Amino acid sequence: MKKLSSPSDLEELRNKIIARKDPKKPIVAVCVSTGCQALGAQEVLAALVEEIRKQGLEGKVGIRCTGCLGLCEGGPRIAIYPDEVFYFKVKPSDVPLLVSKTLLKGEIVSSLLYSDPVTGKTAKKLDEVPFYRYQTRLLLEMNAQIDPASIEDYIALGGYSALAKALFNMTPQQIIDEIKRSGLRGRGGGGFPTGRKWETTRNAHGEPKYVIVNCDEGDPGVFANRALMEGNPHLILEGLIIGAYAVGASEGYVYVREEYPLAVKHMQIAIEQAEKYGLLGENILGSGFSFKVKIHRGAGAFVSGESTALMNAIEGKVGEPRPKYIHTAEKGLWEKPTVLNNVETWANVPLIINKGADWFRSMGTKESPGTKIFTLSGKVKNTGLIEVPMGITIREIVYKIGGGIKGDKKFKAVHIGGPSGGVVPEQHLDTPIDFDELVRLGSMMGSGGIIVMDSDTCMVDTARYFIDFLSGESCGKCVPCREGLKQARRILEEIVAGRGKPEHIKTLLELAETMRDAALCALGQTAANPLLTTLQYFEDEYFAHIFERRCPALSCKDLLTFYIDPEKCSGCHQCYRTCPEQAIEGEQDQIHVIIQSKCNKCGQCYDVCPPEYKAVQKISGETPPPVIPQEYRWLKQPWQTAEVTQTRKAWVMSNPNTVVNLIKKANKPIIVIGHAILENAYADKKLIDHVVELAQTAAIPIIATPNVTGELIKRNCKPAAVLSLMEIGSRLVDREWLGVDGNGPHDLVIFVGLPYYMSYEIMSALKNFAKNIVTVNLDNMYNPQSTWSLPNMSTREWFNFIMSIVSKIKEVNGNVHVPRYTC
Amino acid sequence: MGMMPKEDVEAKIDMIIDKYAGKSGVLIQLLLEIQRELNWVPREAIKRINERLGIPESEIYRVVSFYTAMSLTPRGKYLVRVCTGTACYIRGAQRVLTAAEKAIGVKAGETTDDLKFTLQTVNCLGCCALGPVVEINGKYYGLLTPKTLENIISNLRGESS
C-alpha cells in the first residue's frame, strides 16, 4: 500500500473502495462488542462462518464484525445488509435457519426480530424499535456499518475527509474558531468549552504540545467510551489528529483503562492502519504536518481518570492527582501545554469540521449543543447506550426510550453522572437535561450514566454505595477526601444497619461541606453529591432508618424480616429447596415457616416464591406475626377425610427421627407384624426384610401372626410370640397382661403389615381402653386411630422412611434403650 | 504459572526489564507486563527492578499496591472478577458475589490454596446493560444469577482437575 500523499489520493481511494463494493452482496454484520460477547456472540460468529462454508456461500456473502449499537440486552445482535434486517438474541442454533431463509431466500425469520417488551410488536428495521426511534445517533450510527478493524470501511463512509478539509482548507485558528462556534463542551463530565481549551493550549508557551484521549472510563455504570472506541476507533483518531493540528501538537496519547482490552486492541489496529495509509505519522497526506500517537493502558484506578492523575500515569508516576494551580492546558503532561479530551468529545470533532458549527448547533440546547451518549441502566425495560440531543427530558429517556420501569413498579429517581453525580427525583422528570441544568439539580453530567431506580431502591443505601466506592478509590493524598469519605461511609453503614443516631445527619452535612470546599481534585470536591442529593430529596428515608429502624424500600438487609404468610403459602416447597441456611421448615402440602434465628436475609425465598402465591413477605420496622403451630400446618390432610375418629386424630410422622425418639424413650417397645408384610416389595427387597432389620437393630421383640412366622424364621428372626391379630389386640388392651416376657406391660406398640380394617379396630380399642400405650402405625396409609401415624405414602417413600429409621438408629445406637429380649 | 522454576522466573523478569531499561516513565507498564507474564509481582521482581533501574523499592511497592491490576500475592489460574459497579449492584451483584464466595470457598480478594481461583470484585466492566456481570479470564458472562454462576464455577473446577 502506497501512502496517501494528498487529499485527492484519499478521494481516489475512497471511490475505489466504494466501486469495489457490490451494494447487492449480502453482508451479515455481527456485533462482537464486549456486551454481545458476554451473551455468546463469538459462538454465533463461529456458527455463522461454519454454516456459510457448509452451504457453499463463501465469497458470496460477507461477514463483518461490528461494534456496539447500544441495546445490549438484545444481544447477540446481527444485522443483514442490504435489506437492513436486524435480528436480536441470536443463538448459534438459529444460524442455519437464518442463512437458509434470510440469506438465500430473502425471507424474514420473525422469531428473531426485535419484539417490543411494552407492546409485543416486532420490528424489522432499527428505527421501528422504540428504543432507537427517539434517539439522534450521530456518533453511534456508524457502529453498525463498519468493521472497527477495517480502515477501508471507515473511509468508504467518508472517513478522514474532515482531516483532509482541516489540513488543506483551514488554518489551525479557523479550526479552533469553528469548534468554539459550535459550542462543543467536554463530554467527560465537566462540560468545559472544548474550543477555549484548545485555544489556551495553542497560545501557551512551551514545546512540544500534547493531545490526549481520555478513555479511562472508570465510572461504574457507564460504557459509552468503550462502545465508541471498540466500535469506531478511527472516528476518535481522526478527531485527535485534527485537534493536534489545531493546537500544534506533534505527539498524542490514548489512555485506555485496563478493563477494556478490546478497545485497546481496536485502537492499536486503527493507529497501525492510519500510519500505513499515511493518515498518521510523518507528513500526513502530504500536508507537512506530522503527528504520532501512543496508547497508554491504565491499571485499574478510578482516580486516574482525573486529568492531572492521568498525566501523572502517562509520565510513569502513580496515577494520583496533583494540584492544578495552572491549568493543564498550559502546563500538563511533562509540564507542557496539553489538551485532554474525552473520547466522545474527540469523536464529535470530525462531524463538526465536515458539517459545520451551525449544523451542530441545530441540535441540543443553546448552552449545550449537540448530542450526548448516555448509558441507560438499572430498573428500566430497555437498557443500553443511547445517544440523544441535549435538552431531552428524563421522562422521555426513561419512558419513551427505556420503555418504562421494569415490572411496572413505581419510578423513584434517576442517578445521573456516575459516583460523583447525584439523584434526580420524580418531580424533575420533565426538566430538560444538559450540563447546566443538571448542576442546578445538584447532580452533574459526569460520564453520562443514567441509572434508573424504582421503589425497591433504598436511597440511603445508594448514597452508602457511592461513598463506599469513592472511599475505596480516593488516593489518600488530601485529608478532606480521605478522611471525610471514610467517616461518611462509617456513618452511612451505621444507618443502613439500623444503628443510626439523630446527630448523624448533621455530621454528614458538615463532612460534605468540608470535602466540597477543601479537597484537592474533582473526585473529592464532588464526592459529596450523592450524599447531598439523597439528603435533599429523600430526607424521609434517612429519618425512617434512624428513628424507626425501618427501610422504606425494603432493601437494607439488617432492617428486614422475612416471613411466610400462612394464608398464602401453598406448600409448594420451592423456598425450602432454595434456602441456603436451612432456615425454612415444612414439607410439600404443608404451610412453611421461616425460623428467624437461622435466616440470613438473603431473600432467595422471596424471589422463588411463585408469583401466583406471593407468600413470602418482606417487612421492615415491624415484627412478623407468630408462627403457626405444627398441627395446623397441613394444607391437605393426607388421609381420607371421611374417617370418624372420635376425639383425636393421630399425629402425622413426617420425620423418621420421630420414630427413633419414640423408640428411645420407650421402656418396653414391641413390633406387631401382620401378613401384609409379605405382600409389599420394592427394589428387590420385601418389607419384611426391612422390618426384621429394624427389629434387630433396635433390639425390639416381634409379635407375629402365624402366617408370617415361617418367613421370619427363614430370616433368623424368631418372634417372641405368635398370635392371631384378635388375640394380640385383646392382650394389649388387658392391663393385667405382663407382656411377651412376663416382666411388665408394653408401653410402645409399632404396627406394620396389618390389614387396614384390623389395625383400625385394634388401635381404636387401645386408644380408648389402654391409654398407657403409645401406638405407632408404620403402614403407608394414614391411620387416625393410632397415636402416631405415617401419612399416605407411595411404596418408595414408605420403604425409604423405614430404611432411614434403621440407619438413624444405627447412628445413635449407643443411646438406644436395649430391651432384654433380642430377636 | 506460579510453579515455574526460580531461574526461569528470574530470567523472565530480566527479559522484561531489558525491554524497558533506559526509558523514562515506564514503571507502570513494566509492572503490568510482569503481572501479565507471572500472574503476580513477586518480591524478587521488585528487588530486581530496584537493582537494575535504581527505582526505590518503596516507590515500586507504592505503585503495585495502588493499582488493582497488580497483585503482591500469586493469583489463581482463573481470575474471577465479579462486577460490583452501580448497574450490577442494583441488579443483585451482591448476591452473585456471595454465591461466588461460597462456590469458590474464598472471600473476595483471596486465592484458593490450590491456586485454581482468585476471586475479585471490579468496579465496572462496562457491560452495564447486562448486569450482573462476571468476567473470568477475559470471558464475560452476562445476566447472571447466583445459580448460573455456581454452575460456571463448578464446570471450571471439573475442567481443570
Boltz contact constraints between the chains, C-beta under 6 A:
constraints:
  - contact:
      token1: [A, 34]
      token2: [B, 127]
      max_distance: 6.0
  - contact:
      token1: [A, 35]
      token2: [B, 127]
      max_distance: 6.0
  - contact:
      token1: [A, 35]
      token2: [B, 130]
      max_distance: 6.0
  - contact:
      token1: [A, 37]
      token2: [B, 140]
      max_distance: 6.0
  - contact:
      token1: [A, 38]
      token2: [B, 127]
      max_distance: 6.0
  - contact:
      token1: [A, 38]
      token2: [B, 130]
      max_distance: 6.0
  - contact:
      token1: [A, 38]
      token2: [B, 140]
      max_distance: 6.0
  - contact:
      token1: [A, 38]
      token2: [B, 142]
      max_distance: 6.0
  - contact:
      token1: [A, 39]
      token2: [B, 142]
      max_distance: 6.0
  - contact:
      token1: [A, 72]
      token2: [B, 129]
      max_distance: 6.0
  - contact:
      token1: [A, 72]
      token2: [B, 130]
      max_distance: 6.0
  - contact:
      token1: [A, 73]
      token2: [B, 129]
      max_distance: 6.0
  - contact:
      token1: [A, 220]
      token2: [B, 85]
      max_distance: 6.0
  - contact:
      token1: [A, 220]
      token2: [B, 86]
      max_distance: 6.0
  - contact:
      token1: [A, 220]
      token2: [B, 123]
      max_distance: 6.0
  - contact:
      token1: [A, 220]
      token2: [B, 124]
      max_distance: 6.0
  - contact:
      token1: [A, 221]
      token2: [B, 85]
      max_distance: 6.0
  - contact:
      token1: [A, 221]
      token2: [B, 86]
      max_distance: 6.0
  - contact:
      token1: [A, 221]
      token2: [B, 87]
      max_distance: 6.0
  - contact:
      token1: [A, 221]
      token2: [B, 128]
      max_distance: 6.0
  - contact:
      token1: [A, 223]
      token2: [B, 126]
      max_distance: 6.0
  - contact:
      token1: [A, 223]
      token2: [B, 128]
      max_distance: 6.0
  - contact:
      token1: [A, 226]
      token2: [B, 126]
      max_distance: 6.0
  - contact:
      token1: [A, 258]
      token2: [B, 69]
      max_distance: 6.0
  - contact:
      token1: [A, 259]
      token2: [B, 125]
      max_distance: 6.0
  - contact:
      token1: [A, 299]
      token2: [B, 28]
      max_distance: 6.0
  - contact:
      token1: [A, 299]
      token2: [B, 32]
      max_distance: 6.0
  - contact:
      token1: [A, 299]
      token2: [B, 67]
      max_distance: 6.0
  - contact:
      token1: [A, 299]
      token2: [B, 69]
      max_distance: 6.0
  - contact:
      token1: [A, 300]
      token2: [B, 67]
      max_distance: 6.0
  - contact:
      token1: [A, 300]
      token2: [B, 68]
      max_distance: 6.0
  - contact:
      token1: [A, 300]
      token2: [B, 69]
      max_distance: 6.0
  - contact:
      token1: [A, 301]
      token2: [B, 67]
      max_distance: 6.0
  - contact:
      token1: [A, 315]
      token2: [B, 25]
      max_distance: 6.0
  - contact:
      token1: [A, 316]
      token2: [B, 25]
      max_distance: 6.0
  - contact:
      token1: [A, 316]
      token2: [B, 26]
      max_distance: 6.0
  - contact:
      token1: [A, 316]
      token2: [B, 27]
      max_distance: 6.0
  - contact:
      token1: [A, 318]
      token2: [B, 62]
      max_distance: 6.0
  - contact:
      token1: [A, 318]
      token2: [B, 63]
      max_distance: 6.0
  - contact:
      token1: [A, 318]
      token2: [B, 66]
      max_distance: 6.0
  - contact:
      token1: [A, 375]
      token2: [B, 128]
      max_distance: 6.0
  - contact:
      token1: [A, 377]
      token2: [B, 87]
      max_distance: 6.0
  - contact:
      token1: [A, 377]
      token2: [B, 128]
      max_distance: 6.0
  - contact:
      token1: [A, 377]
      token2: [B, 129]
      max_distance: 6.0
  - contact:
      token1: [A, 378]
      token2: [B, 90]
      max_distance: 6.0
  - contact:
      token1: [A, 383]
      token2: [B, 129]
      max_distance: 6.0
  - contact:
      token1: [A, 384]
      token2: [B, 129]
      max_distance: 6.0
  - contact:
      token1: [A, 451]
      token2: [B, 86]
      max_distance: 6.0
  - contact:
      token1: [A, 451]
      token2: [B, 87]
      max_distance: 6.0
  - contact:
      token1: [A, 457]
      token2: [B, 90]
      max_distance: 6.0
  - contact:
      token1: [A, 465]
      token2: [B, 89]
      max_distance: 6.0
